[in-house]
Structure formats: C-alpha cells, structure tokens
Amino acid sequence: MLTLVYIYHRATMLILIQIISLLFYSAVSISEDSDQFAWSAERKLTWDDFKGKPTKTNPAAALTFTDIHISASYTNGKINVEVKNFFDKKLSWTKNKTSASLLKHEQVHFDITEVHTRILRKKLSAIASEKSLQNGSFNKESSKLLKEWHEFQEKYDKETDHGLIAAKQKEWEDKVALLLKEE
C-alpha cells in the first residue's frame, strides 16, 4: 500500500511538472544566433537587437520584449527548476536608433526582468525542494511573481515617463543595479 501511494504521488508530481513545462517553457533551443538571447551582465543591448517593426498606433519610442521561461524536471526523486530571462529581437522594436538614453531605458527593462527571474528561481526552487507541487503552490507562486514583475515594469515606465524624466531614470538605474547585486 505504501508503495502504491508513493507511485501515485510521484506520478501526480510528474504530471504536474509536465503541465507546468508545457505552460511556461518553450523547448526551443535558444542561442545567440537565434531571435532570442539570455540576459548576461557582460552583454548589453544594442539597437541592432531591435529587429521588430514598430506599430503606427503605439506612441512609444521603443518596445523591449523580454520573457521569463520556467521549466521543471523530475530526476532521481528530485525536482529541478530552471528559470531564464530572454530578450526577443523580433518582438522588440524602436523608432529611434540614435538615442543613447532611450537604449539605456530599454536595458533597464531587460535588467528588471533579470531581477524578477532571480526572485522566481529562488522561490520556485524552494517550493520544489519542499516537494509541495501537488497543492498548486508552484503555479500560484509563479502567477503571483509574474504579476509583480509586470507591475514593477509598469511602475518603472510611469515614474520615469518612459525614460523622459532624467533624474527619475537615474534613480531607477541605480535601484535596479543594486537589486541585481542583491539577488
């Protein structure tokens, strides 16, 4: 009976992990040559990374499309969680390829995504190590943290007026740089 319960519990966890992987992770191999690349402290954005077409109805000067990929696997009785931050070249665009301040503003968007990627990685790894996936805490925490990431991005744009308020932009650059060091 104990073996049956263990097998059922393990099978339930495997199914949950497969569902989570399907919902949150693209199994496509992502390399520097592709349309996406992972965040790196050594690699800063350049205007050449912005390959998308601006929409005429969007008043923004640029749009940075970043994404957090979450995957989970189950090996030798252990749940492994992988969380990565990617920049999408085809979905990111700019109307102004000469503004250094605008590029810096867009870099901070990518950096904010990295901060939240690290938070997600830490919290989801803790949940996985507790093997508490069966009660939905993994999905709940993922949803909550992804919502916080989007709200943080919106707050950044609002407080800096999309990078137009230089003093606020500098405050946010310093704030995000500090968060990157802490996480």
Protein Blocks (a to p, Z undefined) as FASTA:
>chain_A
ZZmmmmmmmmmmmmmmmmmmmmmpcfbdcdfklmbdcddfklccdfklmmbccdfklmbf
bdcddddddddddeehiacddddddddfklgccfbfkbmklmmmmmmmmmmmmmmmmmmm
mmmmmmmmnopmmnommmmmmmmmmmmmmmmmmmmmmmnonolammlmmmmmmmmmmmmm
mZZ
